[in-house]
C-alpha cells in the first residue's frame, strides 16, 4: 500500500516538473489521485521546499527547486546558461526527429517564458514565446501589426517560423503571401498569434548560411583567390578561421578558396589589396569587382569635376 502511494507521488512529481497543459482534474486522471489528496500533495511539496508555481489552472514544480538542484547539481543550468543553450538549439537549421525531441525536452525543463523574457520587455517576450511554440509544433502563425522598414507599412503576415537569429531578436520565416523566406524582427510585431494549422511548405525552408566575412544568406558563391604575403597576413589576422581554407603554393603565394553569401565582405578586402591579390576563376565575383571599380571611377571623376567647377568660381 505504501509503495503504491509512493509511486503515485513520484509520478505526480514528474508530471508537475513539465506541466503546462494539465489541469488539476487531468492530473488526477493521469495519476489516479483524488482531487482532495492532489491539493494535499501539492501543499506538501511546497512545505518540503519545492517552488510551486500556479499559472491559471496549471500547477508546476520549478526546476530551480533546491531538491532538483541537489540531485542534478552537475547537469543543472542557470537561466543565463539555459538561454544560451536555447538560442543555440533554435539557431541550428535541423528539424530532424532527434533535434525536435531535444528542443522539446529542453522546453519542458526550462520555461519558455523565462527564456523569452530574459532582458527584454514583456510584449517581445510573449512574441518570442509564441514563435517558439509555432516553430516547435510546426504550425503557422500570424505576425499581427508587423511594421516593415522597407515598405513603411504595417500589416499582418502569415508565416511559418523555423529559425531564430541574433539571440531570439529575429526569426527566419517562410511567408505564404510572397512565397519567400524572410527575416523578421520580433520587436516590430505587435503580437504573434499561433494558428491551428500545420506547415505546408517545409521543403521550402532554406538554411541561412554565414560566411567568414559575417554576411548571411541562403545562396553561396564559390570564390578562389591567390594571395601575396601582405593579403595572406591580413586575412589571417582579421579572420582567423580563414586559415582552414588556405593552402601554400609552390610560388610562395597562398590559395584561398571559400564560399561566401555576399560579395560585399570579401569585395572590400580584395579592393583594398588589389595589387597583392589575383582572382582565380570566380566569374561572378570578377564581374562584381569590375562593376565596383567602374562605380568608384565614375564617382571619382564626378568629384574631380565638381572641384574644378568650384575652383573656377
N, C-alpha and C positions, 0 to 999 in steps of 0.2 A: 504493500500500500504506500509506504513512504517513498519507495523507488519510483512508483508511478507519479506521485506528487512532484518529486524532484525532476522527473523527465518533463513534465508539463511546464515547470518553472524555467527550465533551461530552454525549451522550445519557445516559450514566450520571450525570454531574453534575446534570443536570436532574431525573432520577428521584430522586436522593438528597436533593435540596433539598425535595422534597414527599412523601417516603416515610413512610408509616405502616402500610402493609399488605402490602408486598412483601418476601418473604424473599430471602436471597442466591440461592437456586435460581431464584426467579421473576425476579429482576433479571438473572440470566444468560440466561434465556429471552428477556426483553424486548430485551436489547442484543446478544445473540449472543456474549457474552464467556464463556469457560470459568471454572469455579469458582476455579481456582488464580490466574488472571490477575485475577479480580474482587477477591480479597483483596489482591493486589499493588497494584491501583489504589486501593483504599480506604486502604491503608497510605501510598501515595504522596500521596494527598490530605492525610492527616494530617501527613506530613513537609513538605508545601508550606504548612502553616499553617492549613488548614481545621479547623474544630471538628467532629470526627466523633463523633456520638452513637450509642450502641447501646442499644436498648430491647428486651430479649428477643431475638427473632430478627431484629429490624429495625435496619438501619443508616440513618443520616440525616446530611446536612450541615446544620449550624446556620446560620440566616440571618444570625447575628451574626459569622460568619467574616470576618476582615479583608478578604479578596478581594471578597466580596459587598458589604461596606460601601464599599469603594473605588470599585466601579463603579456603586453605587446610592446615592451619598452624598446626593443631593438627594431621593431617594424612600424612604430607609431610615427606619424608625420605631423609637424606643426601646421597651422593654417597657411603660413608662408610657403612651406615645403609642398603642401598639398596643392596650392595654387600653381606652383611651378610645374609639378607633375601633370596637373590637369591641362595646362597650356601645351605641354609637350605632346600629350596624348591626342589633343584635338588639332595640333598643327601638322601632324603626320597624315598625309593622304593615304589612308589604308582602311578600307571598310571590310576587311576580311572578317570571318566569324570570330577568329581569335582576338582581333583588335576590338571588335564590338563588345565581346564579353569582358575584355579588360576595362574598357571605358565604363561599361555598366557596373562592374564590381566596384570601381573607384567611385562612381557617383553614388552608390549605396552607402559607402563608408564615409564619404565627405559630402556634406550637404551642398548642393549647387548654389543655394542662396548665400552660403558663407563664402564660397569661392567667387561668386559673381560680384558680391558687394565689397570685395576687398579693395578699399581705397577709392571707390567711385560712388556717385550719387545713386539713390535708390531706383530712379527711373531707368538708368542704364543697367543697373544690377538686375532688375526684373526682365529687361530685354535680353540680356545675356543668358539668364536662366531659361527663358522660353526658347531661345535659339539653340541652346544645348539640348533641350528636350526634343526639339524638332529634328536636330541632326542625329541624335542618338536613336530615335524611333523611326528615322527616315520618313518624316512627314512634311507636308507642305506648310508654309506659314505666310502670313501677310505682314509686311513691314508697313504699319499704318503711319500715315503722315510723314513719309520719308522726304527729307529736303535735299534735293540734288544740287551740288555746287556747279554743275555744268549747265543744266537747263534753267537753273534758278527757279524751279517749280517744286511744289510739294504734292506728292501723290502716294497712292497705295501701291506696293509692289508685291506680287505673289511670287515666292521664291522657294527653292529647295536648298537650304543651308547645309554645307558639307565640310567646311574647313575654316578654322579660326586662326586669325593672324594678329600680330602685334599685341600680344598679351590680352587677347579677347576684345580688343578695341575695334577690330574689323572682322568681318565674316565674308567668306567666299561663298557665293550662291549661284545656282542656275536660275535665271529669271525666265519665267514662262512667256511673258509678252514679247521680249526681244529675242528669245531663244539663244541667249548668250550667258556665259559665265562672267559674273561681275563681282567686284569687291565693294562691300557696303560698310560705311562707318556706323557702328551701333549707336553712337551719340546723336546721329542725325535722324533717328527714328523716334517718333512719339511713343509708340508701343508696338509690341510684337504679339500677334495672335496666331497660335498654333491651330491648324485645321485638322479635321478628322479625315485627311486624305493622304495616301502614301505617295512617295516619289514615283514619277513615271519616266524620268529622264536620267537615271543613274549612270547610264553608259556615256552620257554627255558631260559628266562632271570631270573636268580636266584638272590634272595636278598643276600646282603652281610651283615653278622652279625658281631658285635664286642663284645667280651666278657669283663668281669670285668678286665681281665689282659691286655687289649688293643690289643689283637690279633684278626684279622678279617679272615673270611672265609665263604664259602657257607654252609658247613656242621657244625653241632653242636653235641657235645658229652656230655652226662649227667655224672656228677661226684658227688659223695657223700662222705663227709669226716666227721669224728668225731674229733673235735679239743680240745686240752687241753687249759689251761688258757693262756699260752705263745703264742701259734699259734693263738688263738682267738683274743688276744690283738693286735698282729702284723698285722693280716689280716684286722681288723677294722681300724687300723691306716694308713696302706698303701693303702687300697681300701675301702673307706668309704661306697660306695654303697653296699658292701657285707653284711652289716647288715640286709638288706631286705631279705636275703636268709639264715639267721641263726635262729636256734631255740634251746633254752636251754633244755638240757636233765636232767632226774632225777638224774643221776650220777655226775652232775656238768659239764659235757663236753657239747660242742656245736655242733649240727648237722648243717653242711653247705652243701647245695645242690645247684648246679648251672649248666648251660650249657656253655661249652667252645668251641671255634673254633679251638684251638690248645692246645696240652698238654704241650707246651714249657713254657708258663707263669705259669700255676698252678703247673707244674712239678718242676720248680725252687723253688717255695715256699715250696712244700712238701719235696723235697730232703734236703732242708736246715733245716727242723724241723722234721725229721723222728721220733725222739723219742717222739714227742708230738702230732703226727697225726696218725689216723687209717683210712685207705682207706676202705670204705664200698661198697661192690658190685663193680661197675665200672670196669668190667673185662678188657676192652681195656686199661684203664688208668693204671691198675696194671701191665699189660704186658709191657706197655711203661716204667714204673718205673723200672721194673726188667731188661729190656734191658739197660736202662741208668746206673743202678748200675753195671751191668756186664761190660759195656764200661769203666766206671770210675775205676773199679777194675783192668781191663786189662791195662789201661794207667798207673795206679799207680805201678803195678808190673813191667812194662817196664821201668818206670823211675827209680825204685829201682835197676834193673839190670844194667842200664847204669851207675848209681852212683857207684855200686860195681866194674864194669869194670874200671871206671875212677880211683878209689882208688887203684886198683890192679896195675895200671901202675905207 
